[in-house]
């Protein structure tokens, strides 16, 4: 792809680094921004800089937040003893959109995937185990995607909790095997939360 401007080329190359954005799409987006009023582009740039420099990760659940403790963890109306384990913030948003769950969350930050060099130590698993040991939780709900990596991560955490007094359950398999949680429709996902089953039962399937 030939560029008439080095500035344009640099902007396209940076935009193309975003997931799902090829160079042609990046060029279209950059040219669109170029046509917009300078003020609008400045607002976008500031929003991205503020996101990178100001965003925080909740000290309790690792969710993305504007504060040290996120709004979900600080909400007195949430069920504090129930924790839903998810991969990332997109899954929190997906489950919240169902309006079927009133507990707290624990964001792992990924799934165990040896092929990608991601082991248990790269995830927020230790803090989850600590919550259980300190008596803060009486039920863990596994809500990871029903993929090999998701099932491996669920099982690893389950084994870490095996000798502790804790109820473990997993969302019902209304979610198709191999499906990513964030793409499930709200009704199906909501029913999966409500109709969750004991985790040990899922090991027999």
JODAKA-V393515 format. One record per residue. N is the residue number from 1. PSI is psi in whole degrees, 0 to 359 (NA if undefined). OMEGA is omega in whole degrees, -180 to 180 (NA if undefined). D_FIRST is the distance of its C-alpha to the first C-alpha in Angstrom with 2 decimals. Layout:
n = <N;N>
psi = <PSI;PSI>
omega = <OMEGA;OMEGA>
d_first = <D_FIRST;D_FIRST>
This chain:
n = <1;2;3;4;5;6;7;8;9;10;11;12;13;14;15;16;17;18;19;20;21;22;23;24;25;26;27;28;29;30;31;32;33;34;35;36;37;38;39;40;41;42;43;44;45;46;47;48;49;50;51;52;53;54;55;56;57;58;59;60;61;62;63;64;65;66;67;68;69;70;71;72;73;74;75;76;77;78;79;80;81;82;83;84;85;86;87;88;89;90;91;92;93;94;95;96;97;98;99;100;101;102;103;104;105;106;107;108;109;110;111;112;113;114;115;116;117;118;119;120;121;122;123;124;125;126;127;128;129;130;131;132;133;134;135;136;137;138;139;140;141;142;143;144;145;146;147;148;149;150;151;152;153;154;155;156;157;158;159;160;161;162;163;164;165;166;167;168;169;170;171;172;173;174;175;176;177;178;179;180;181;182;183;184;185;186;187;188;189;190;191;192;193;194;195;196;197;198;199;200;201;202;203;204;205>
psi = <120;137;141;353;133;326;317;315;315;318;318;318;319;317;324;349;347;145;135;5;112;178;324;317;320;318;317;318;317;317;325;314;324;330;343;159;145;325;319;318;323;320;318;313;318;320;321;320;317;320;315;324;335;337;146;164;125;131;339;318;353;15;154;135;163;349;170;324;126;166;330;312;329;356;117;346;357;152;104;336;355;125;126;120;122;167;308;184;332;326;324;313;319;315;320;326;342;339;25;355;131;13;198;179;164;115;117;330;16;190;152;124;89;327;330;7;23;113;179;327;342;354;165;60;320;318;330;314;320;321;317;316;328;2;18;345;141;352;132;126;117;119;44;158;145;61;173;318;320;315;322;317;316;311;320;312;319;317;326;333;356;321;10;153;95;138;131;136;166;151;145;150;44;341;125;143;130;354;146;139;321;341;356;145;158;323;312;315;318;315;326;324;312;321;30;155;158;138;322;332;326;339;343;347;NA>
omega = <-178;-180;178;-178;177;178;178;-180;-179;-180;179;-180;179;-180;-177;178;179;-178;178;-179;175;-176;180;177;179;179;179;180;-179;179;176;179;-179;-179;-177;174;-178;-179;-179;178;178;178;179;-180;180;180;180;178;179;178;-176;-173;-173;-176;-179;173;-176;-179;-178;-174;179;175;176;-174;172;-175;179;175;-175;-177;179;-179;-177;-179;-178;-178;178;177;-171;-174;-179;-177;178;-177;-178;-179;-178;-173;179;179;175;-180;-179;-179;179;-180;179;-176;-178;-173;-177;178;178;-179;167;-176;-177;-177;180;178;176;-178;-180;-179;179;179;-180;178;-179;-177;178;-177;-179;-178;-177;-179;176;179;179;179;-179;-179;-179;176;-179;-171;173;173;173;176;177;-179;176;179;-177;176;179;-180;179;180;178;180;176;-176;179;-180;179;180;177;-177;-169;-176;180;180;-176;176;177;178;178;-179;-179;-176;167;175;-178;178;-179;-178;173;-174;-173;-177;179;177;-172;-179;180;-179;179;179;179;177;-177;-176;180;-177;176;-174;-177;176;-178;-180;-178;-176;NA>
d_first = <0.00;3.81;6.58;10.11;11.83;12.22;14.21;11.65;9.19;12.39;13.50;10.56;10.96;14.67;14.64;12.76;15.73;18.06;19.51;18.32;15.20;11.88;8.51;8.89;12.46;11.87;9.99;12.97;15.44;14.41;14.59;17.86;19.21;18.47;20.67;23.42;26.43;26.13;29.04;27.34;24.33;26.94;28.89;25.98;25.28;29.05;29.45;26.92;28.60;32.00;31.05;30.13;33.12;35.81;35.55;38.27;39.16;42.60;45.14;46.86;44.26;40.89;39.46;37.09;39.32;39.94;43.21;44.69;46.18;44.20;45.76;46.44;48.34;50.26;51.25;55.01;54.87;52.68;54.41;54.18;55.43;52.76;49.33;46.37;44.03;40.34;37.04;35.32;35.51;33.88;36.93;39.30;37.80;38.02;41.67;42.62;41.40;44.04;46.88;48.76;48.72;50.67;50.49;48.26;45.10;43.94;40.19;39.52;35.92;34.86;36.52;37.91;35.39;36.23;33.11;31.04;33.57;35.06;38.85;41.59;41.56;38.02;39.20;41.71;44.48;47.11;47.48;48.02;50.76;52.32;52.58;54.51;56.74;57.59;58.74;56.17;55.11;57.13;54.39;50.91;48.72;45.87;42.97;40.10;37.92;39.76;37.53;38.70;37.44;39.12;42.36;42.36;42.04;44.77;47.07;46.57;47.53;50.38;51.82;51.69;53.69;56.05;59.04;58.67;60.32;57.38;56.58;53.22;51.69;48.40;46.91;48.09;45.82;45.04;41.52;40.27;40.04;36.49;35.54;34.06;36.52;34.18;33.44;37.16;38.72;41.18;44.30;43.68;42.80;45.81;48.14;46.83;47.82;51.19;52.02;50.98;52.99;54.42;51.80;54.18;54.40;50.69;51.20;53.47;50.92>
